[in-house]
Amino acid sequence: MEMVSFYRKLYFTFVTIVAITLSIIIYQVYLVQNNSTLYRSGVPIILWWTPFGNDGISRDCGNYQCYFTSNRSYQYHKEIKSFLFYGSNFQVGDLPSWKSDKVPWGLFHEESPRNNPILVHDETLNLFKYSSTFSRFSDVPLTLVDLPGIRELLDRKHFVPTKEKSRLIREKNLAPLLYIQSDCNTASNRDVYVAELMRHIRVDSYGTCLNNAQFDKRLKENYLEVLNSEDFLSFIANYKFTIAFENAVCDDYITEKLWRPLIIGSVPVYYGSPTFKDWLPNNESAISVHDFEGPASLAKFLQNLSDNEVEYDKYLSHKLIDNYKIDNERLRKALNRREQWSSNEFVNYVEEFECFVCEHVQMTEATKIVEKKHYDCPLPENPLTNKLDDSNWWTQQWILEKCGAKILTHHVRNNFTIDIGNFENDKYKLYDKNEC
């Protein structure tokens, strides 16, 4: 009996080992067949130098295939075809060897230059061949990354009728304008304009910046973490106007600050991208600060519009008209292009950029580089005077990083190792000599 028991255990152990081994083999075959984590010889390699996109995945991109990874051991592989960078994590002291003719660089960056001001300068941008930025001119534009879609623009889920908004102003003492910001040190210097605007019209300011109002208990704690919650969106919808000022002024840099009020039915009062009207549902969807001589004239216009419900409703035609059709053909085309996606997820843009690079590194094409129009952010201006804002700390950063861009380009193109201490010293020397 003992021998029978022994052989029975041995048999079951053997069967178990075989089953496990077969499972491993089947799984490995599955990975290979489904473009997963195994690298196959001869497949072009796209390396995320700053880990951000797909990692360890082979993927079909049209008629091409590439292997996407953030494993830097592949930088020396004979099939390495491109280095990709996420702009906020681009560091001058941590870069691959240049070899621009063989291994071009790609830049992915939806954020403003507040995250990395060295990127606003041609010298830095020209180091890249491919781009995916907020600019319509980039290879994979991220201009509408914060806009979910046409359905959300037209949906009335959070919409509050104008008469109800007027009642809340009368009976609940709500101001006509809402302002919520807690980043008070911005390149756009937006608080300077808002502070002056508040001298001429009532503004409820709930954030840290220019605070004069308090959230109720359900929104007070960690409101920055619930900016898209149902309660928060319903709260914003009670206001006739929302001050929508970007943290930096760049062509096509448009964020949720514009889209959120449009979606919930509060008219945005906008300051930011000079080209933002190119992306509105219609010409009367938002109010531009630049259309007025200053805060006083803007305040007068807003107050008159608030008091005239018929005129005010013209700015909400995308909410009030049944079966409304978006007038803006550019906006329609951009949103329709995304219909192939199941949803407007950020990862879709990342993968589209990856595939763009994958396809183009395997094509014979004319020499191209990323240019200023791919990331066009001029020196900060004072929003009250529309003149260069020398008093703004960010203005000095713009200029200082132009010195950095100059030194960076010299080092990279000559394959010189960058010592970050020496780099910073040289940057400030150029800045002090006004030689940027």
C-alpha positions in Angstrom: 0.0 0.0 0.0 2.8 2.4 0.8 4.4 1.7 -2.6 1.1 2.4 -4.3 0.7 5.6 -2.4 4.2 6.6 -3.3 3.7 6.0 -7.0 0.4 7.8 -6.9 2.0 10.9 -5.4 4.8 10.7 -7.9 2.3 10.4 -10.7 0.3 13.5 -9.5 3.5 15.4 -9.1 4.6 14.6 -12.7 1.2 15.6 -14.0 1.3 18.8 -12.1 4.8 19.7 -13.4 3.7 18.9 -17.0 0.6 21.0 -16.6 2.5 23.9 -15.3 5.1 23.6 -18.0 2.5 23.5 -20.7 0.7 26.5 -19.2 3.9 28.5 -19.3 4.6 27.5 -22.9 1.0 28.3 -23.9 1.2 31.7 -22.1 4.5 32.6 -23.9 3.0 31.7 -27.2 0.0 33.8 -26.4 2.2 36.8 -25.5 4.1 36.5 -28.8 0.9 36.2 -30.9 -0.7 39.1 -29.1 2.1 41.6 -29.4 2.9 41.7 -25.8 6.0 41.8 -23.6 8.4 39.7 -25.6 10.8 41.5 -28.0 11.2 39.9 -31.4 14.4 40.3 -33.4 14.2 42.8 -36.2 11.3 44.9 -34.8 12.1 48.6 -34.6 12.5 49.8 -31.0 10.9 53.1 -29.7 12.3 54.0 -26.3 10.6 56.3 -23.8 13.6 57.9 -22.2 11.3 59.4 -19.6 9.0 56.5 -18.7 5.5 57.5 -19.8 3.9 55.4 -22.6 3.7 51.7 -23.3 6.4 49.6 -21.7 7.6 46.3 -23.1 4.9 46.0 -25.7 5.1 45.2 -29.4 2.2 46.9 -31.3 0.9 47.0 -34.9 0.7 50.6 -36.3 -1.0 50.4 -39.7 1.4 48.5 -41.9 4.3 48.8 -39.4 5.2 47.3 -36.1 7.3 48.6 -33.3 8.4 47.6 -29.8 7.8 50.3 -27.2 9.7 50.3 -24.0 11.2 52.4 -21.2 14.0 49.9 -20.6 17.2 52.0 -21.2 19.3 48.9 -21.8 17.7 49.0 -25.3 19.4 52.4 -26.1 22.4 50.5 -27.5 20.3 48.0 -29.5 20.9 48.0 -33.3 17.1 48.4 -33.8 16.7 51.5 -31.7 14.9 54.0 -33.9 13.7 56.9 -31.6 13.9 58.3 -28.1 10.6 59.8 -26.8 10.3 62.3 -24.0 7.5 63.5 -21.8 8.1 67.3 -21.6 7.6 67.8 -17.9 10.3 65.1 -17.2 12.8 66.3 -19.8 16.0 67.0 -17.8 19.2 68.5 -19.3 21.3 66.3 -17.1 19.8 63.1 -18.2 19.8 62.7 -22.0 20.8 59.9 -24.4 23.6 60.3 -26.9 22.6 62.6 -29.8 23.0 60.8 -33.2 20.1 62.8 -34.5 20.5 61.4 -38.0 20.0 57.9 -36.8 17.9 58.1 -33.6 15.5 61.1 -33.7 13.9 62.5 -30.6 10.1 62.9 -30.1 8.4 65.3 -27.6 5.0 64.6 -26.0 3.8 67.5 -23.8 0.2 68.7 -23.2 1.2 71.0 -20.3 2.1 74.7 -20.4 5.8 75.8 -20.1 5.3 76.4 -16.4 6.3 72.7 -16.1 9.5 73.1 -18.1 10.3 76.6 -19.5 13.3 75.5 -21.4 10.9 74.0 -24.0 9.6 77.4 -25.2 12.8 78.1 -27.0 13.6 77.2 -30.6 17.0 75.9 -29.6 15.5 73.2 -27.5 12.5 72.5 -29.8 14.8 72.0 -32.8 16.5 69.0 -31.0 13.2 67.1 -31.6 11.9 65.7 -34.9 8.4 64.6 -33.8 5.9 66.3 -31.6 2.6 65.9 -29.8 1.7 69.1 -28.1 -1.3 71.4 -27.6 -0.5 73.1 -30.9 -2.7 72.3 -33.9 0.6 72.2 -35.9 2.2 69.4 -34.0 2.2 65.9 -35.5 -0.4 64.6 -33.1 -2.3 67.7 -31.7 -3.4 67.6 -28.1 -5.5 70.8 -28.4 -8.7 69.2 -27.3 -7.4 66.7 -24.9 -9.5 68.1 -22.1 -12.7 68.2 -24.1 -14.6 64.9 -23.7 -16.7 65.2 -26.9 -19.7 66.8 -28.7 -22.2 64.9 -26.6 -20.9 66.5 -23.4 -21.0 70.0 -25.0 -24.6 69.6 -25.8 -25.8 67.6 -22.8 -28.0 69.3 -20.2 -27.2 67.1 -17.3 -26.0 69.9 -15.1 -27.7 72.8 -16.9 -29.4 75.4 -14.7 -31.9 77.6 -16.6 -31.1 81.3 -16.7 -34.2 82.3 -14.6 -33.0 80.0 -11.8 -29.6 81.6 -12.0 -31.1 85.0 -11.7 -33.2 83.8 -8.7 -30.0 82.5 -7.0 -28.4 85.9 -7.5 -31.4 87.7 -5.9 -32.2 85.3 -3.1 -29.0 83.4 -2.3 -26.7 86.4 -2.9 -24.6 84.6 -5.5 -22.3 86.8 -7.6 -22.7 86.8 -11.4 -19.1 85.6 -11.7 -17.3 82.5 -10.3 -13.5 82.2 -9.8 -11.8 79.2 -8.4 -8.0 79.1 -8.5 -5.4 77.9 -6.0 -2.3 78.4 -8.2 -1.5 82.1 -7.5 1.9 82.3 -9.1 1.4 82.0 -12.8 3.1 83.0 -16.1 -0.2 84.6 -17.2 -0.4 86.6 -13.9 -4.1 86.1 -14.1 -4.8 87.3 -10.5 -3.7 90.8 -11.4 -6.6 91.1 -13.9 -9.1 89.3 -11.7 -8.3 91.6 -8.7 -9.0 94.6 -10.8 -12.2 93.1 -12.3 -13.5 92.5 -8.7 -13.4 96.2 -8.1 -16.1 96.7 -10.8 -18.3 93.6 -10.5 -19.0 91.0 -7.8 -17.0 87.8 -8.1 -17.3 84.8 -5.8 -13.7 83.5 -5.4 -13.6 80.1 -3.7 -10.0 79.1 -4.2 -6.8 80.2 -2.4 -6.3 83.0 -4.8 -8.2 86.2 -4.0 -10.4 84.2 -1.7 -13.6 85.9 -0.6 -16.1 83.0 -0.4 -16.3 79.5 1.2 -17.5 76.2 -0.1 -20.1 74.4 1.9 -19.1 71.3 3.9 -19.6 68.8 1.1 -17.1 70.6 -1.2 -14.8 72.3 1.3 -12.4 69.4 2.0 -10.0 68.5 -0.8 -12.0 70.3 -3.5 -9.1 70.0 -5.9 -9.7 66.3 -5.9 -13.3 66.5 -6.8 -13.2 69.1 -9.6 -15.2 66.8 -11.9 -17.6 65.3 -9.3 -21.3 65.6 -9.8 -21.7 67.9 -6.8 -18.9 70.2 -7.9 -20.2 70.5 -11.5 -23.7 71.2 -10.3 -22.3 73.9 -8.0 -20.5 75.7 -10.9 -23.6 75.4 -13.1 -25.4 77.8 -10.7 -23.2 80.7 -11.9 -23.9 82.8 -15.0 -20.2 83.3 -15.8 -17.0 81.5 -14.9 -13.7 83.2 -15.1 -11.6 80.8 -17.2 -8.0 82.1 -17.1 -5.1 79.8 -18.2 -1.9 79.7 -16.2 0.1 80.6 -19.3 -0.6 82.2 -22.7 0.3 79.9 -25.7 -1.4 79.4 -29.0 -3.8 76.5 -28.7 -3.0 75.9 -25.1 -6.6 75.4 -23.9 -7.5 73.4 -20.8 -10.6 72.3 -18.8 -10.8 75.9 -17.6 -12.6 76.7 -20.8 -14.4 73.3 -21.4 -15.8 72.7 -18.0 -18.1 75.8 -17.9 -19.1 75.2 -21.5 -20.1 71.7 -20.6 -22.2 72.6 -17.6 -23.7 75.7 -19.1 -21.9 78.7 -17.4 -20.5 81.2 -19.9 -16.7 81.3 -19.8 -14.9 84.6 -19.5 -11.6 83.6 -21.1 -8.0 84.7 -21.0 -5.3 82.4 -22.5 -4.8 81.1 -26.0 -5.2 83.9 -28.5 -6.6 81.3 -30.9 -9.2 79.8 -28.6 -12.1 81.1 -30.6 -11.1 78.7 -33.4 -12.3 75.9 -31.2 -15.6 77.2 -29.8 -18.9 75.6 -30.7 -19.9 79.0 -32.2 -18.8 82.7 -32.1 -20.9 83.4 -29.0 -20.0 80.5 -26.8 -17.5 82.4 -24.6 -16.4 85.9 -23.8 -12.8 87.0 -24.5 -11.0 89.4 -22.2 -9.1 90.7 -25.2 -12.3 92.1 -26.7 -12.4 94.8 -24.0 -10.3 97.8 -23.2 -9.9 96.6 -19.6 -11.6 95.1 -16.5 -14.0 98.1 -16.1 -15.4 97.8 -19.6 -15.6 94.0 -19.3 -17.4 94.3 -16.0 -20.0 96.7 -17.4 -20.6 94.3 -20.3 -21.0 91.3 -18.0 -23.4 93.1 -15.7 -25.6 94.3 -18.6 -25.6 90.7 -20.0 -26.4 89.3 -16.6 -29.4 91.6 -16.3 -30.7 90.8 -19.8 -31.7 87.1 -19.9 -32.6 87.1 -23.6 -29.2 88.3 -24.6 -27.5 86.1 -22.0 -29.2 83.0 -23.4 -27.6 83.6 -26.8 -24.3 82.4 -25.3 -26.0 79.1 -24.3 -27.4 78.2 -27.7 -25.5 74.9 -27.6 -27.5 74.0 -24.5 -30.9 75.6 -25.3 -31.5 74.6 -28.9 -32.7 71.0 -29.5 -30.7 69.0 -31.9 -28.1 71.8 -32.0 -25.5 71.5 -34.7 -21.9 72.6 -34.0 -21.2 75.6 -36.3 -17.5 75.3 -36.0 -16.2 73.0 -38.8 -12.7 72.8 -37.4 -14.1 71.7 -34.0 -16.4 69.1 -35.6 -13.6 67.6 -37.7 -11.3 67.4 -34.7 -13.9 65.7 -32.6 -15.1 63.4 -35.4 -11.5 62.2 -35.9 -11.6 60.8 -32.4 -14.8 58.7 -33.0 -12.6 55.7 -33.7 -11.8 55.6 -30.0 -14.2 54.1 -27.5 -13.6 57.1 -25.3 -11.5 60.3 -25.1 -8.9 58.7 -22.9 -5.4 60.3 -22.5 -3.8 56.9 -23.4 -5.3 57.1 -26.9 -3.3 60.2 -27.6 -0.1 58.6 -26.3 -0.6 55.5 -28.4 -1.5 57.6 -31.5 1.8 59.5 -31.1 3.7 56.3 -30.6 2.3 54.9 -33.8 3.0 58.1 -35.7 6.7 57.8 -34.7 6.7 54.1 -35.4 5.5 54.7 -38.9 7.7 57.6 -39.7 11.0 56.2 -38.5 10.5 53.4 -41.1 9.7 55.8 -44.0 12.1 57.8 -46.2 11.0 61.4 -45.6 12.4 64.9 -45.9 14.3 66.3 -42.9 12.0 67.9 -40.4 12.3 69.3 -36.9 10.0 70.6 -34.2 9.6 74.4 -34.6 8.3 77.3 -32.6 4.8 76.9 -33.9 4.6 73.5 -32.3 4.9 75.1 -28.8 4.3 78.8 -29.2 4.5 80.6 -25.9 5.8 84.2 -26.0 7.3 86.0 -23.1 4.6 86.7 -20.4 2.7 89.9 -20.7 0.8 91.9 -18.1 -2.9 91.1 -18.8 -3.8 94.7 -17.8 -1.4 96.4 -20.1 -0.7 93.7 -22.7 2.9 94.6 -22.5 6.0 92.6 -21.4 5.6 91.8 -17.7 9.1 92.5 -16.3 7.8 92.3 -12.8 6.6 88.7 -13.3 9.0 86.1 -12.0 8.1 83.8 -14.9 9.4 86.4 -17.4 12.9 86.1 -16.0 12.5 82.3 -16.1 11.7 82.5 -19.8 14.8 84.6 -20.5 17.0 82.5 -18.2 16.0 79.3 -19.9 16.8 80.8 -23.2 20.4 80.8 -22.0 19.9 77.2 -20.9 18.6 76.2 -24.3 21.6 77.8 -26.0 24.0 75.8 -23.8 22.0 72.6 -24.0 22.0 72.7 -27.8 25.8 73.2 -27.9 26.4 70.3 -25.6 23.9 67.9 -27.2 25.0 68.5 -30.8 28.6 68.0 -29.9 27.9 65.0 -27.7 29.4 66.7 -24.7 28.6 65.3 -21.3 26.5 67.8 -19.3 27.6 68.4 -15.7 24.5 70.0 -14.2 26.5 72.1 -11.8 28.6 73.6 -14.6 25.5 73.9 -16.8 23.7 76.0 -14.2 26.7 78.2 -13.6 27.2 78.8 -17.4 23.5 79.6 -17.8 23.6 82.3 -15.1 26.8 83.8 -16.6 25.1 84.2 -19.9 22.0 85.6 -18.2 24.1 88.2 -16.3 25.9 89.2 -19.4 22.5 89.5 -21.3 23.8 87.2 -23.9 20.9 84.8 -24.2 
